[in-house]
Amino acid sequence: MMKNLKTIKTSALMLFCALTMFFTACSKDDDPKFSIVGLWSFIEADAEIYVNGKDFVSYMVDAGVPSAFAKEAYNQFKVQIELADFGDIEFKADGTFAQTDPDTNETYTGTWEVNDDNTELTLKDSVEVVNFEITKLTETELHIAASESQKEDIDGDGKLDTIKVQMVFSLEK
């Protein structure tokens, strides 16, 4: 019985070592790392709004706004985001970027940085710093997401409400 237990332990240890070597050999280090350097066009944008942790429509309905009105207001906001033309953004190899607003023809410039594992993009200009999560990066596709929160008394009750907007952008080269 002791010999069988020892054989089982030895076999389990050998299996563990073999699996460790297999998964180490197949690690994500072999995944290609793509660069964001180049000219990217915004092709799609989406946004979600939360107030005090609730989605916008639920918050409005809980505040006494008729459901149909709350849904219509939210849908109008979503349509505005989806139809917005964010233009193009160029990420230059020297760590700078330029984005031109197609409506005003105004160009915004600043610096950009991507972390070592290509999961975070930071844009800095003279006014603010915006951190994006990179959810997809290939040679021709870039998907980024960001969220921003602010406090404001939107229902007039004298208490600050937390408004959170989550944005997702899809770009292509």
N, C-alpha and C positions, 0 to 999 in steps of 0.2 A: 504494500500500500504506500509506504514512504517513497519507494522508488518511482512509482507512478506519479505521485504528487510532484516529485522533483523533476520528472520528465515534462509534466504539464507546465511547470514554472519556467523551465528552460525553453520550451517551445513558445510559450507566450512572450518571453523576453526576446527571442529571436524574431518573432513576428513583429513585435513593437519596433525593434531596430530596423527591420526591413521596411516597414511602413514609414518610419521617420526619414529614412534615406530616400524613399520614393517621393514623399511630399516635399522634401527639401529640394530634390532635383527638379521638381515641377513647380517651383515657387513662381510668384508673380514678377520676380525680377526679370524674367524673360519677356514680359509684356513690353511692347514698343512704347516709347515715350514720345508723344507728339508735341510739337511746339505751337504756341498760339501766334507766333510772329507771322504777320501778313495782314491782308485786308479782308475783313469779315463783314458780311451783310446780315442785318437782323431780318429773320424770316418769320418769326412768330414770337408772341409774348402772351403771357397769361398771368393773372393775379388772383389772389384770394385775400379777403379782408376778415379779420377777427376783432371783436370788441369784447374785452374782459374775458377772453378765452372762448367765446362763442362765435360761430360763423355769423356774418353780418345779418343774414335774413333772420336767423333765430333770435339774435339780439333785438332786432327791430320789432319782431312779433311779440317778444316778451315785454317790450316797452309799450305795447298797445297799438302798434302800427298794423293795419290790415295786411295779412300775408301776401295778397296779390300785389299790393303797392310796394311792399318790401322787396319782393322778388323782382318786380319791374325795375325798381331803382338799382338793384344789384346787377341785373342783366344789362342795363344801360352803361353802368361802370365797366363791366366786362367787355362790352362791345367797343367802348372807347379805347381800352387797352389793346384789344385784338386788332383794331383798325389803325392804331397809331403807327406812324412811320418813324422808326428810330434811326434810320439811315445806315451808314456804315461806320465801322470803327477800325482803325489801323493800329495794330500793335507792332512797334518798330523794335528791331534787334537791340537798340541801345536802351531799352526799358522805358521808352516814352510811348504815349498813345495820342491819337487825334481822332475826334468824332465830330462830324458835321451834322447839325440839325437841319434836315431837309426843308423844314417849314420856314426857318429864319435865316438859313445859310450861315449861322454862327458856328464857329469851330471851338470845341472844348478840348483842352490839352491837359496832360498830366503825366504821371508815371504809373507803370504797372509792374507787378511782381507775381510770380507763380511759385508756390512752395515746391519742395523737392519731389513730392510724389504726385504732382499735377492734380491736386484735389481742391486747392484754394487759389483764387485770383484776387489780388488787392489792387484797386484803382485809387490813385490819389491825385487830387487837383488842388487848386489854391483855396478851395472852400471846404472840402470834405474828403473823408476816406471811406470807401465802400468795399466791403468784403463779400465776395461771391463764393459759393460752393460750385466747383466744376463737377457736373454730374455726367458729362460725356465730353470726350475730346478725342477726335480722330483727325486724320489729315485734312478732312473737309468739313467736319461738323464740330460745333462747340455749343454745349448747353450749360448755362449758368443759372444759379438761383441765389436770391438774397432776400432777407427780410429786414424790415425796419419797424420799430415801435415808437410810439409817442404817447404822451398822456395829455388828455384834453377832456374837459367837461362837455360832452356832446349832448347830454340829456337834460342839462340845466338843473341838476339836483345838488349842485355844490360840491360834488365828489369828482375827482379825476378818473376818467375812464382810460383803459389801456387799449389803444388802437394798434393793431399789428397788420402790416401789409406784406404778403409774401409774393415775390415776383419770380417768374421763370422766363428766361429768354433762350431762344434757339437761333443760332447764327450758322452761316455757311461761308466757305471760302469760294 
